[in-house]
Amino acid sequence: MSELDAQLRELATMPPAQLRSRWRDLFRQAAPAIAPDLLRRSIAWRLQERQHGRLAPSVKKKIVQLQKRLEKSGGADLTNDIALKPGTRLVREWNGKSYHVLVCEEGFEFDNRHYRSLSHIAEEITGAHWSGPRFFGLRKRGGFKPKVPADA
């Protein structure tokens, strides 16, 4: 058993006073007035964070997006999410011409212009409203079709 595993098991049996002391050691401030179970969870998070590192900024951003989606719609369905790494190039041939789109940190670049949506790019290319992910072959009609980028 690793040292981290031992510390996590120990948390399960710590009385509230000892949890508050452990909190003070880890967070360098007095423990908030919350239930012992929440103290345990927070302490466990901090211990794991120290062992394995913090969440990547992209993961934090995704959590915020999911939280907003959950607050807005009451659900955070992940089945239709498409994850494209920045630097990935999407290529689509349309009416005999090849079109290239670069995936950026915040949106997409096409024809030396920045776009927040693939659908806007698809409409720019075709002159008609299209689902951008569907137009670029990232989704089939009526369902999700994951596509692995060539650089992954």
C-alpha positions in Angstrom: 0.0 0.0 0.0 1.4 3.4 -0.9 1.8 6.3 1.5 -1.0 8.1 -0.2 -3.4 5.1 0.2 -2.5 4.9 3.9 -3.3 8.6 4.4 -6.6 8.3 2.6 -7.6 5.3 4.7 -6.6 7.2 7.8 -8.9 10.1 6.9 -11.9 7.8 7.0 -11.6 7.3 10.8 -10.3 10.7 11.9 -12.5 12.5 14.4 -13.5 16.1 13.4 -10.9 17.8 15.6 -8.1 15.9 14.0 -9.6 16.6 10.5 -9.5 20.3 11.3 -5.9 20.0 12.4 -5.0 18.1 9.2 -6.8 20.8 7.1 -4.7 23.5 8.8 -1.5 21.6 8.0 -2.4 21.2 4.3 -4.2 24.5 3.5 -2.3 26.8 5.9 -5.5 28.3 7.2 -8.3 27.4 9.6 -10.8 24.8 8.5 -14.1 26.1 7.3 -17.3 25.3 9.3 -18.3 22.4 7.1 -19.3 18.8 7.8 -16.6 16.3 8.6 -17.4 14.4 5.4 -16.6 17.5 3.3 -13.4 18.1 5.2 -12.4 14.5 4.5 -13.1 14.9 0.8 -11.2 18.2 0.5 -8.2 16.9 2.4 -8.2 13.8 0.2 -8.3 16.0 -2.9 -5.4 18.1 -1.7 -3.3 14.9 -0.8 -4.0 13.5 -4.3 -3.3 16.8 -5.9 0.1 16.9 -4.2 0.9 13.4 -5.3 -0.4 13.5 -8.9 -0.4 17.2 -9.7 -3.2 19.7 -10.4 -5.8 19.6 -13.0 -4.7 20.8 -16.4 -6.2 24.2 -17.5 -8.1 22.4 -20.3 -9.7 20.1 -17.8 -10.7 23.1 -15.5 -12.1 24.8 -18.5 -14.2 21.8 -19.5 -15.5 21.5 -15.9 -16.7 25.1 -16.0 -18.3 24.5 -19.4 -20.1 21.4 -18.0 -21.2 23.3 -14.9 -22.7 26.0 -17.0 -24.5 23.5 -19.3 -25.8 21.7 -16.2 -27.1 24.9 -14.6 -28.7 25.9 -17.9 -30.3 22.7 -19.0 -30.3 20.4 -16.0 -28.0 17.9 -17.7 -24.4 17.7 -18.9 -24.6 14.9 -21.6 -21.1 14.1 -22.8 -22.1 11.8 -25.7 -22.0 14.6 -28.3 -18.8 16.3 -27.2 -15.9 16.3 -29.7 -12.4 16.8 -28.4 -10.0 18.2 -30.9 -6.5 19.1 -29.9 -5.2 22.5 -30.9 -3.0 22.2 -33.9 -5.2 19.6 -35.5 -6.1 20.3 -39.2 -9.5 19.4 -40.6 -9.7 18.9 -44.3 -12.8 18.8 -46.4 -13.2 18.6 -50.1 -16.3 20.5 -51.4 -17.2 21.0 -55.1 -13.7 20.0 -56.3 -11.9 22.3 -53.9 -10.0 21.3 -50.7 -10.6 23.4 -47.6 -8.3 23.3 -44.5 -9.3 24.4 -41.0 -6.8 24.7 -38.1 -8.1 23.9 -34.6 -6.9 26.6 -32.1 -7.1 26.9 -28.3 -10.2 29.1 -28.7 -12.0 28.1 -31.8 -10.8 27.6 -35.4 -8.8 29.3 -38.1 -10.0 29.3 -41.7 -8.9 31.4 -44.6 -6.8 33.6 -42.2 -9.8 34.4 -40.1 -10.8 33.2 -36.6 -14.1 31.4 -36.0 -15.7 30.2 -32.8 -17.8 27.6 -34.6 -17.2 24.9 -37.3 -20.8 25.5 -38.4 -20.0 29.1 -39.4 -17.1 27.8 -41.5 -19.2 25.2 -43.1 -21.8 27.9 -44.0 -19.0 30.1 -45.4 -17.9 27.2 -47.6 -21.3 26.0 -48.8 -23.5 29.1 -48.6 -26.0 27.0 -46.7 -26.5 26.1 -43.0 -24.7 22.9 -42.0 -23.7 21.3 -38.8 -20.0 22.0 -38.8 -19.0 18.8 -37.0 -21.1 16.8 -39.5 -19.7 18.8 -42.5 -16.2 18.0 -41.5 -16.9 14.3 -40.8 -16.7 14.4 -37.1 -20.3 13.3 -36.6 -22.8 11.2 -38.4 -26.3 12.3 -38.9 -28.3 11.2 -35.8 -25.3 10.3 -33.6 -21.8 10.7 -32.5 -18.9 9.4 -34.5 -15.6 9.9 -32.8 -12.7 10.6 -35.2 -9.1 10.3 -34.0 -6.9 13.1 -35.3 -3.8 12.0 -37.3 -1.5 13.7 -34.9 -2.9 11.9 -31.8 
